């Protein structure tokens, strides 16, 4: 396996009295695709949000390319990372959420170009050129002038992916990117993600699309009650698991032939 892009070690997280993550260990190698699956409320999305420190984890450590995210180790203990350093690390991480979070008053092109101007400081012409290239990459060059209200949910999510890709991230995080879509629109978003995997993008994906996970992921991690119960290649997790909780969860999916 190639060098680790993400190293998660003994990470725990609580919201008040509710412990959501319990000493989670997980690594993602460079160019690897890892899918997180498991029941609702198991901690999948919280773990993903901890990776780019949208949620502060309570203990353990998360390193991106060897660098601790969210904190700094100093004499006398761990201290919060300065906001400027955190912003710098996040520039290398693209994240796509369940909901598209597009600016309704901006065109598809504007939604992709605006962060390039604000965050990267690119001139307008260069930002627009890169934005159009990213829209083309997700099959939406012909919708550059369209506003989000005129786009389908699948098209809006593809714009959101283009916006993340335009920042040239080294790592992509996806938090249930198809869960808010009508079933007939899911495929167009998954196709973009398949293409990214084929191009070697490192991805950590929370998903309930078992067929996609089976055919695209290099590794599956099953989370339940804040713990990784099992992880391994899709064939092992989906078809050879000896863990009762994994087998029980997968039995809820009727079309087992898809994975």
Buried (B, 14 or more C-beta within 10 A) or exposed (E): EEEBBBBBEEBBBBEEEEBBBBEBBBBBBBBBBBBBBBBEEBBBBBBBBBBBBBBEBBEBBBBBBEBBBBBEEEEEEEEEBEEEBBEEBBBBBBBBBBBBEBEEEBBBBBBBBBBBBEEBEBEEEBBBBBBBBBBEBBBBBEBBEBBBEEBBBBBBBBBBBBBBBBBEBBBBBBBBBBBBBEEEBBBBBBBBBBEBBEEEBBBBBBBBBBEBBBBBBBBBBBBBBBBBBBBBBBEBBBEEBEEEBBEEBBEEEEEEEEB
